[in-house]
Amino acid sequence: MPETLALTRLLNYLFGGAVAALLHAVGVHPANPAAPINDAFALELMVATGLIVFFLIVRLTLSVEKPNPAQQIAEMIHEFTGNQAEQVIGHGYERFQAFATCILLFVLANNLLGLIPGIETPTKSPAVPLGIAVLTFIYYQFNGFRANGAGYVKQFLGPVWWISPLLFPIEIISHCARVMSLTIRLYANMFASDLVTLVFFSLIPVAIPSLFLGLHFFVSLIQAYIFMLLAMIYLSQAVSHEH
């Protein structure tokens, strides 16, 4: 994604040198060493900062008697993710609700940025959904070992010992494929939605594209929900004590 946003230019001016040096230290060579931070990362950072500020406002202004609009929105989101987590994960879902909520809001906010004229949806850049997918993979694997200890490995071996040598590599590949599945699903849908909207805006700049903005909004909601739901499903399987 080409550097076009003022925020990106500011971040590159302040931190570009340090980021480039860090990338070189780990063997990564950015396409533009003078400006290693692209628009997608800048927008991700803006979304993360915005969510932190939102939750800080909710926490600092928390009121039982007179909840403000921010608190009411937070309570609705909490109730929604809580109901979903209880249905999917079951007992002990509360431990994972915060992660699921962050996944939902982060993906949704990044998706919806594409509705702003002149801004490309960050999640149409493959690195963005890949990063979220890798984080989800690490999180549910960690909690699988945390909940079951070494017994978590039994989930990869199958119910019968003599078939374990065959099932183990298949299960490992299956789990790694989840990262690819999460990445491609989100990336492909948001890329297609952005592309369709852009094409119709270039052809008919007024009425018809508005319908596709509505479609983009709907796709953004659905994809954020699916990502959160799949993360919950993977968590429920990882922390399950039934092997």
C-alpha positions as protocol buffer text, in pm:
chain_id: "A"
residue {
  index: 1
  type: MET
  ca { x: 0 y: 0 z: 0 }
}
residue {
  index: 2
  type: PRO
  ca { x: 157 y: 333 z: -96 }
}
residue {
  index: 3
  type: GLU
  ca { x: 223 y: 587 z: 171 }
}
residue {
  index: 4
  type: THR
  ca { x: -48 y: 853 z: 141 }
}
residue {
  index: 5
  type: LEU
  ca { x: -176 y: 934 z: 488 }
}
residue {
  index: 6
  type: ALA
  ca { x: -50 y: 1219 z: 701 }
}
residue {
  index: 7
  type: LEU
  ca { x: -46 y: 983 z: 998 }
}
residue {
  index: 8
  type: THR
  ca { x: 187 y: 747 z: 811 }
}
residue {
  index: 9
  type: ARG
  ca { x: 422 y: 1029 z: 720 }
}
residue {
  index: 10
  type: LEU
  ca { x: 427 y: 1147 z: 1082 }
}
residue {
  index: 11
  type: LEU
  ca { x: 505 y: 799 z: 1214 }
}
residue {
  index: 12
  type: ASN
  ca { x: 782 y: 752 z: 960 }
}
residue {
  index: 13
  type: TYR
  ca { x: 927 y: 1091 z: 1052 }
}
residue {
  index: 14
  type: LEU
  ca { x: 925 y: 1006 z: 1424 }
}
residue {
  index: 15
  type: PHE
  ca { x: 1001 y: 633 z: 1424 }
}
residue {
  index: 16
  type: GLY
  ca { x: 1099 y: 536 z: 1069 }
}
residue {
  index: 17
  type: GLY
  ca { x: 1470 y: 511 z: 1143 }
}
residue {
  index: 18
  type: ALA
  ca { x: 1422 y: 299 z: 1454 }
}
residue {
  index: 19
  type: VAL
  ca { x: 1172 y: 69 z: 1281 }
}
residue {
  index: 20
  type: ALA
  ca { x: 1402 y: 23 z: 980 }
}
residue {
  index: 21
  type: ALA
  ca { x: 1694 y: -61 z: 1210 }
}
residue {
  index: 22
  type: LEU
  ca { x: 1482 y: -312 z: 1402 }
}
residue {
  index: 23
  type: LEU
  ca { x: 1365 y: -479 z: 1080 }
}
residue {
  index: 24
  type: HIS
  ca { x: 1721 y: -504 z: 950 }
}
residue {
  index: 25
  type: ALA
  ca { x: 1830 y: -654 z: 1282 }
}
residue {
  index: 26
  type: VAL
  ca { x: 1583 y: -942 z: 1239 }
}
residue {
  index: 27
  type: GLY
  ca { x: 1669 y: -990 z: 873 }
}
residue {
  index: 28
  type: VAL
  ca { x: 1371 y: -810 z: 719 }
}
residue {
  index: 29
  type: HIS
  ca { x: 1441 y: -558 z: 446 }
}
residue {
  index: 30
  type: PRO
  ca { x: 1155 y: -311 z: 390 }
}
residue {
  index: 31
  type: ALA
  ca { x: 1074 y: -208 z: 35 }
}
residue {
  index: 32
  type: ASN
  ca { x: 1125 y: 156 z: 131 }
}
residue {
  index: 33
  type: PRO
  ca { x: 1386 y: 182 z: 409 }
}
residue {
  index: 34
  type: ALA
  ca { x: 1329 y: 556 z: 438 }
}
residue {
  index: 35
  type: ALA
  ca { x: 960 y: 494 z: 517 }
}
residue {
  index: 36
  type: PRO
  ca { x: 920 y: 141 z: 657 }
}
residue {
  index: 37
  type: ILE
  ca { x: 580 y: 215 z: 814 }
}
residue {
  index: 38
  type: ASN
  ca { x: 295 y: 180 z: 566 }
}
residue {
  index: 39
  type: ASP
  ca { x: -64 y: 300 z: 580 }
}
residue {
  index: 40
  type: ALA
  ca { x: -199 y: -37 z: 695 }
}
residue {
  index: 41
  type: PHE
  ca { x: 25 y: -45 z: 1003 }
}
residue {
  index: 42
  type: ALA
  ca { x: -45 y: 322 z: 1080 }
}
residue {
  index: 43
  type: LEU
  ca { x: -420 y: 260 z: 1067 }
}
residue {
  index: 44
  type: GLU
  ca { x: -384 y: -53 z: 1281 }
}
residue {
  index: 45
  type: LEU
  ca { x: -199 y: 151 z: 1539 }
}
residue {
  index: 46
  type: MET
  ca { x: -466 y: 420 z: 1528 }
}
residue {
  index: 47
  type: VAL
  ca { x: -741 y: 161 z: 1581 }
}
residue {
  index: 48
  type: ALA
  ca { x: -556 y: -2 z: 1873 }
}
residue {
  index: 49
  type: THR
  ca { x: -500 y: 338 z: 2035 }
}
residue {
  index: 50
  type: GLY
  ca { x: -864 y: 433 z: 1981 }
}
residue {
  index: 51
  type: LEU
  ca { x: -986 y: 113 z: 2146 }
}
residue {
  index: 52
  type: ILE
  ca { x: -756 y: 164 z: 2444 }
}
residue {
  index: 53
  type: VAL
  ca { x: -881 y: 521 z: 2485 }
}
residue {
  index: 54
  type: PHE
  ca { x: -1242 y: 404 z: 2455 }
}
residue {
  index: 55
  type: PHE
  ca { x: -1205 y: 142 z: 2728 }
}
residue {
  index: 56
  type: LEU
  ca { x: -1016 y: 385 z: 2951 }
}
residue {
  index: 57
  type: ILE
  ca { x: -1302 y: 634 z: 2918 }
}
residue {
  index: 58
  type: VAL
  ca { x: -1552 y: 360 z: 3004 }
}
residue {
  index: 59
  type: ARG
  ca { x: -1348 y: 251 z: 3306 }
}
residue {
  index: 60
  type: LEU
  ca { x: -1290 y: 603 z: 3440 }
}
residue {
  index: 61
  type: THR
  ca { x: -1652 y: 713 z: 3396 }
}
residue {
  index: 62
  type: LEU
  ca { x: -1811 y: 390 z: 3516 }
}
residue {
  index: 63
  type: SER
  ca { x: -2143 y: 456 z: 3688 }
}
residue {
  index: 64
  type: VAL
  ca { x: -2415 y: 222 z: 3808 }
}
residue {
  index: 65
  type: GLU
  ca { x: -2682 y: 489 z: 3842 }
}
residue {
  index: 66
  type: LYS
  ca { x: -2613 y: 704 z: 3535 }
}
residue {
  index: 67
  type: PRO
  ca { x: -2423 y: 510 z: 3268 }
}
residue {
  index: 68
  type: ASN
  ca { x: -2299 y: 731 z: 2986 }
}
residue {
  index: 69
  type: PRO
  ca { x: -2334 y: 638 z: 2617 }
}
residue {
  index: 70
  type: ALA
  ca { x: -1982 y: 490 z: 2604 }
}
residue {
  index: 71
  type: GLN
  ca { x: -2060 y: 264 z: 2899 }
}
residue {
  index: 72
  type: GLN
  ca { x: -2391 y: 156 z: 2744 }
}
residue {
  index: 73
  type: ILE
  ca { x: -2217 y: 63 z: 2418 }
}
residue {
  index: 74
  type: ALA
  ca { x: -1948 y: -127 z: 2611 }
}
residue {
  index: 75
  type: GLU
  ca { x: -2213 y: -316 z: 2808 }
}
residue {
  index: 76
  type: MET
  ca { x: -2397 y: -416 z: 2489 }
}
residue {
  index: 77
  type: ILE
  ca { x: -2073 y: -542 z: 2334 }
}
residue {
  index: 78
  type: HIS
  ca { x: -1983 y: -726 z: 2656 }
}
residue {
  index: 79
  type: GLU
  ca { x: -2326 y: -892 z: 2671 }
}
residue {
  index: 80
  type: PHE
  ca { x: -2309 y: -994 z: 2304 }
}
residue {
  index: 81
  type: THR
  ca { x: -1960 y: -1146 z: 2322 }
}
residue {
  index: 82
  type: GLY
  ca { x: -2044 y: -1306 z: 2656 }
}
residue {
  index: 83
  type: ASN
  ca { x: -2350 y: -1480 z: 2514 }
}
residue {
  index: 84
  type: GLN
  ca { x: -2153 y: -1602 z: 2214 }
}
residue {
  index: 85
  type: ALA
  ca { x: -1863 y: -1725 z: 2427 }
}
residue {
  index: 86
  type: GLU
  ca { x: -2096 y: -1905 z: 2669 }
}
residue {
  index: 87
  type: GLN
  ca { x: -2264 y: -2090 z: 2384 }
}
residue {
  index: 88
  type: VAL
  ca { x: -1940 y: -2184 z: 2206 }
}
residue {
  index: 89
  type: ILE
  ca { x: -1688 y: -2233 z: 2488 }
}
residue {
  index: 90
  type: GLY
  ca { x: -1920 y: -2314 z: 2776 }
}
residue {
  index: 91
  type: HIS
  ca { x: -1800 y: -2331 z: 3136 }
}
residue {
  index: 92
  type: GLY
  ca { x: -1514 y: -2094 z: 3212 }
}
residue {
  index: 93
  type: TYR
  ca { x: -1574 y: -1876 z: 2905 }
}
residue {
  index: 94
  type: GLU
  ca { x: -1515 y: -1562 z: 3111 }
}
residue {
  index: 95
  type: ARG
  ca { x: -1137 y: -1609 z: 3090 }
}
residue {
  index: 96
  type: PHE
  ca { x: -1145 y: -1573 z: 2713 }
}
residue {
  index: 97
  type: GLN
  ca { x: -1416 y: -1312 z: 2667 }
}
residue {
  index: 98
  type: ALA
  ca { x: -1176 y: -1017 z: 2675 }
}
residue {
  index: 99
  type: PHE
  ca { x: -966 y: -1167 z: 2396 }
}
residue {
  index: 100
  type: ALA
  ca { x: -1273 y: -1244 z: 2184 }
}
residue {
  index: 101
  type: THR
  ca { x: -1405 y: -891 z: 2237 }
}
residue {
  index: 102
  type: CYS
  ca { x: -1074 y: -736 z: 2133 }
}
residue {
  index: 103
  type: ILE
  ca { x: -1064 y: -955 z: 1819 }
}
residue {
  index: 104
  type: LEU
  ca { x: -1418 y: -852 z: 1726 }
}
residue {
  index: 105
  type: LEU
  ca { x: -1367 y: -480 z: 1779 }
}
residue {
  index: 106
  type: PHE
  ca { x: -1020 y: -465 z: 1626 }
}
residue {
  index: 107
  type: VAL
  ca { x: -1118 y: -649 z: 1307 }
}
residue {
  index: 108
  type: LEU
  ca { x: -1446 y: -458 z: 1278 }
}
residue {
  index: 109
  type: ALA
  ca { x: -1286 y: -115 z: 1324 }
}
residue {
  index: 110
  type: ASN
  ca { x: -1017 y: -191 z: 1067 }
}
residue {
  index: 111
  type: ASN
  ca { x: -1279 y: -319 z: 822 }
}
residue {
  index: 112
  type: LEU
  ca { x: -1498 y: -11 z: 863 }
}
residue {
  index: 113
  type: LEU
  ca { x: -1213 y: 230 z: 792 }
}
residue {
  index: 114
  type: GLY
  ca { x: -1264 y: 144 z: 427 }
}
residue {
  index: 115
  type: LEU
  ca { x: -1590 y: 341 z: 434 }
}
residue {
  index: 116
  type: ILE
  ca { x: -1393 y: 664 z: 472 }
}
residue {
  index: 117
  type: PRO
  ca { x: -1314 y: 820 z: 131 }
}
residue {
  index: 118
  type: GLY
  ca { x: -944 y: 809 z: 50 }
}
residue {
  index: 119
  type: ILE
  ca { x: -863 y: 532 z: 300 }
}
residue {
  index: 120
  type: GLU
  ca { x: -804 y: 173 z: 196 }
}
residue {
  index: 121
  type: THR
  ca { x: -927 y: -97 z: 431 }
}
residue {
  index: 122
  type: PRO
  ca { x: -625 y: -213 z: 637 }
}
residue {
  index: 123
  type: THR
  ca { x: -748 y: -572 z: 634 }
}
residue {
  index: 124
  type: LYS
  ca { x: -716 y: -587 z: 254 }
}
residue {
  index: 125
  type: SER
  ca { x: -341 y: -591 z: 315 }
}
residue {
  index: 126
  type: PRO
  ca { x: -247 y: -960 z: 373 }
}
residue {
  index: 127
  type: ALA
  ca { x: -7 y: -878 z: 656 }
}
residue {
  index: 128
  type: VAL
  ca { x: -289 y: -742 z: 875 }
}
residue {
  index: 129
  type: PRO
  ca { x: -518 y: -1049 z: 884 }
}
residue {
  index: 130
  type: LEU
  ca { x: -208 y: -1270 z: 897 }
}
residue {
  index: 131
  type: GLY
  ca { x: -89 y: -1094 z: 1212 }
}
residue {
  index: 132
  type: ILE
  ca { x: -429 y: -1134 z: 1380 }
}
residue {
  index: 133
  type: ALA
  ca { x: -448 y: -1499 z: 1273 }
}
residue {
  index: 134
  type: VAL
  ca { x: -102 y: -1578 z: 1411 }
}
residue {
  index: 135
  type: LEU
  ca { x: -190 y: -1410 z: 1741 }
}
residue {
  index: 136
  type: THR
  ca { x: -511 y: -1614 z: 1760 }
}
residue {
  index: 137
  type: PHE
  ca { x: -316 y: -1934 z: 1687 }
}
residue {
  index: 138
  type: ILE
  ca { x: -61 y: -1863 z: 1962 }
}
residue {
  index: 139
  type: TYR
  ca { x: -335 y: -1766 z: 2209 }
}
residue {
  index: 140
  type: TYR
  ca { x: -547 y: -2079 z: 2174 }
}
residue {
  index: 141
  type: GLN
  ca { x: -244 y: -2312 z: 2168 }
}
residue {
  index: 142
  type: PHE
  ca { x: -109 y: -2149 z: 2484 }
}
residue {
  index: 143
  type: ASN
  ca { x: -444 y: -2188 z: 2658 }
}
residue {
  index: 144
  type: GLY
  ca { x: -469 y: -2548 z: 2538 }
}
residue {
  index: 145
  type: PHE
  ca { x: -144 y: -2633 z: 2718 }
}
residue {
  index: 146
  type: ARG
  ca { x: -243 y: -2415 z: 3013 }
}
residue {
  index: 147
  type: ALA
  ca { x: -574 y: -2599 z: 3059 }
}
residue {
  index: 148
  type: ASN
  ca { x: -456 y: -2954 z: 2989 }
}
residue {
  index: 149
  type: GLY
  ca { x: -82 y: -2949 z: 3046 }
}
residue {
  index: 150
  type: ALA
  ca { x: 110 y: -3213 z: 2853 }
}
residue {
  index: 151
  type: GLY
  ca { x: -222 y: -3391 z: 2801 }
}
residue {
  index: 152
  type: TYR
  ca { x: -306 y: -3133 z: 2536 }
}
residue {
  index: 153
  type: VAL
  ca { x: -81 y: -3325 z: 2298 }
}
residue {
  index: 154
  type: LYS
  ca { x: -332 y: -3613 z: 2313 }
}
residue {
  index: 155
  type: GLN
  ca { x: -564 y: -3403 z: 2100 }
}
residue {
  index: 156
  type: PHE
  ca { x: -314 y: -3441 z: 1818 }
}
residue {
  index: 157
  type: LEU
  ca { x: -275 y: -3818 z: 1855 }
}
residue {
  index: 158
  type: GLY
  ca { x: -627 y: -3947 z: 1805 }
}
residue {
  index: 159
  type: PRO
  ca { x: -827 y: -4200 z: 2009 }
}
residue {
  index: 160
  type: VAL
  ca { x: -627 y: -4510 z: 1910 }
}
residue {
  index: 161
  type: TRP
  ca { x: -254 y: -4533 z: 1982 }
}
residue {
  index: 162
  type: TRP
  ca { x: -154 y: -4730 z: 1674 }
}
residue {
  index: 163
  type: ILE
  ca { x: -293 y: -4466 z: 1438 }
}
residue {
  index: 164
  type: SER
  ca { x: -119 y: -4180 z: 1622 }
}
residue {
  index: 165
  type: PRO
  ca { x: 191 y: -4168 z: 1394 }
}
residue {
  index: 166
  type: LEU
  ca { x: -43 y: -4099 z: 1104 }
}
residue {
  index: 167
  type: LEU
  ca { x: -278 y: -3857 z: 1278 }
}
residue {
  index: 168
  type: PHE
  ca { x: -13 y: -3644 z: 1451 }
}
residue {
  index: 169
  type: PRO
  ca { x: 136 y: -3482 z: 1136 }
}
residue {
  index: 170
  type: ILE
  ca { x: -214 y: -3445 z: 990 }
}
residue {
  index: 171
  type: GLU
  ca { x: -331 y: -3261 z: 1302 }
}
residue {
  index: 172
  type: ILE
  ca { x: -25 y: -3037 z: 1301 }
}
residue {
  index: 173
  type: ILE
  ca { x: -87 y: -2943 z: 938 }
}
residue {
  index: 174
  type: SER
  ca { x: -456 y: -2891 z: 1014 }
}
residue {
  index: 175
  type: HIS
  ca { x: -382 y: -2649 z: 1297 }
}
residue {
  index: 176
  type: CYS
  ca { x: -129 y: -2455 z: 1088 }
}
residue {
  index: 177
  type: ALA
  ca { x: -383 y: -2439 z: 806 }
}
residue {
  index: 178
  type: ARG
  ca { x: -615 y: -2252 z: 1041 }
}
residue {
  index: 179
  type: VAL
  ca { x: -381 y: -1955 z: 1024 }
}
residue {
  index: 180
  type: MET
  ca { x: -399 y: -1958 z: 645 }
}
residue {
  index: 181
  type: SER
  ca { x: -775 y: -2004 z: 653 }
}
residue {
  index: 182
  type: LEU
  ca { x: -834 y: -1710 z: 887 }
}
residue {
  index: 183
  type: THR
  ca { x: -598 y: -1492 z: 685 }
}
residue {
  index: 184
  type: ILE
  ca { x: -733 y: -1568 z: 340 }
}
residue {
  index: 185
  type: ARG
  ca { x: -1099 y: -1547 z: 442 }
}
residue {
  index: 186
  type: LEU
  ca { x: -1065 y: -1198 z: 589 }
}
residue {
  index: 187
  type: TYR
  ca { x: -821 y: -1069 z: 329 }
}
residue {
  index: 188
  type: ALA
  ca { x: -1012 y: -1198 z: 26 }
}
residue {
  index: 189
  type: ASN
  ca { x: -1350 y: -1071 z: 140 }
}
residue {
  index: 190
  type: MET
  ca { x: -1228 y: -723 z: 231 }
}
residue {
  index: 191
  type: PHE
  ca { x: -1015 y: -695 z: -83 }
}
residue {
  index: 192
  type: ALA
  ca { x: -1314 y: -789 z: -300 }
}
residue {
  index: 193
  type: SER
  ca { x: -1545 y: -550 z: -114 }
}
residue {
  index: 194
  type: ASP
  ca { x: -1300 y: -262 z: -150 }
}
residue {
  index: 195
  type: LEU
  ca { x: -1242 y: -340 z: -517 }
}
residue {
  index: 196
  type: VAL
  ca { x: -1612 y: -355 z: -606 }
}
residue {
  index: 197
  type: THR
  ca { x: -1682 y: -27 z: -428 }
}
residue {
  index: 198
  type: LEU
  ca { x: -1387 y: 143 z: -599 }
}
residue {
  index: 199
  type: VAL
  ca { x: -1494 y: 22 z: -944 }
}
residue {
  index: 200
  type: PHE
  ca { x: -1849 y: 149 z: -910 }
}
residue {
  index: 201
  type: PHE
  ca { x: -1735 y: 480 z: -763 }
}
residue {
  index: 202
  type: SER
  ca { x: -1514 y: 532 z: -1068 }
}
residue {
  index: 203
  type: LEU
  ca { x: -1804 y: 452 z: -1304 }
}
residue {
  index: 204
  type: ILE
  ca { x: -2101 y: 614 z: -1131 }
}
residue {
  index: 205
  type: PRO
  ca { x: -1984 y: 850 z: -856 }
}
residue {
  index: 206
  type: VAL
  ca { x: -2316 y: 914 z: -677 }
}
residue {
  index: 207
  type: ALA
  ca { x: -2613 y: 681 z: -624 }
}
residue {
  index: 208
  type: ILE
  ca { x: -2511 y: 323 z: -706 }
}
residue {
  index: 209
  type: PRO
  ca { x: -2183 y: 323 z: -506 }
}
residue {
  index: 210
  type: SER
  ca { x: -2380 y: 408 z: -192 }
}
residue {
  index: 211
  type: LEU
  ca { x: -2538 y: 64 z: -213 }
}
residue {
  index: 212
  type: PHE
  ca { x: -2192 y: -92 z: -222 }
}
residue {
  index: 213
  type: LEU
  ca { x: -2085 y: 113 z: 80 }
}
residue {
  index: 214
  type: GLY
  ca { x: -2377 y: -49 z: 258 }
}
residue {
  index: 215
  type: LEU
  ca { x: -2257 y: -386 z: 132 }
}
residue {
  index: 216
  type: HIS
  ca { x: -1906 y: -308 z: 257 }
}
residue {
  index: 217
  type: PHE
  ca { x: -2052 y: -226 z: 599 }
}
residue {
  index: 218
  type: PHE
  ca { x: -2242 y: -556 z: 604 }
}
residue {
  index: 219
  type: VAL
  ca { x: -1937 y: -756 z: 491 }
}
residue {
  index: 220
  type: SER
  ca { x: -1727 y: -582 z: 758 }
}
residue {
  index: 221
  type: LEU
  ca { x: -1970 y: -689 z: 1031 }
}
residue {
  index: 222
  type: ILE
  ca { x: -1997 y: -1046 z: 907 }
}
residue {
  index: 223
  type: GLN
  ca { x: -1621 y: -1096 z: 867 }
}
residue {
  index: 224
  type: ALA
  ca { x: -1544 y: -955 z: 1213 }
}
residue {
  index: 225
  type: TYR
  ca { x: -1808 y: -1183 z: 1366 }
}
residue {
  index: 226
  type: ILE
  ca { x: -1681 y: -1491 z: 1178 }
}
residue {
  index: 227
  type: PHE
  ca { x: -1323 y: -1423 z: 1286 }
}
residue {
  index: 228
  type: MET
  ca { x: -1430 y: -1393 z: 1650 }
}
residue {
  index: 229
  type: LEU
  ca { x: -1651 y: -1702 z: 1625 }
}
residue {
  index: 230
  type: LEU
  ca { x: -1373 y: -1915 z: 1478 }
}
residue {
  index: 231
  type: ALA
  ca { x: -1134 y: -1796 z: 1748 }
}
residue {
  index: 232
  type: MET
  ca { x: -1389 y: -1908 z: 2008 }
}
residue {
  index: 233
  type: ILE
  ca { x: -1433 y: -2246 z: 1841 }
}
residue {
  index: 234
  type: TYR
  ca { x: -1057 y: -2306 z: 1835 }
}
residue {
  index: 235
  type: LEU
  ca { x: -1039 y: -2204 z: 2200 }
}
residue {
  index: 236
  type: SER
  ca { x: -1324 y: -2435 z: 2300 }
}
residue {
  index: 237
  type: GLN
  ca { x: -1150 y: -2728 z: 2132 }
}
residue {
  index: 238
  type: ALA
  ca { x: -813 y: -2644 z: 2284 }
}
residue {
  index: 239
  type: VAL
  ca { x: -932 y: -2610 z: 2645 }
}
residue {
  index: 240
  type: SER
  ca { x: -1170 y: -2905 z: 2631 }
}
residue {
  index: 241
  type: HIS
  ca { x: -1082 y: -3185 z: 2872 }
}
residue {
  index: 242
  type: GLU
  ca { x: -1252 y: -3448 z: 2659 }
}
residue {
  index: 243
  type: HIS
  ca { x: -997 y: -3624 z: 2437 }
}
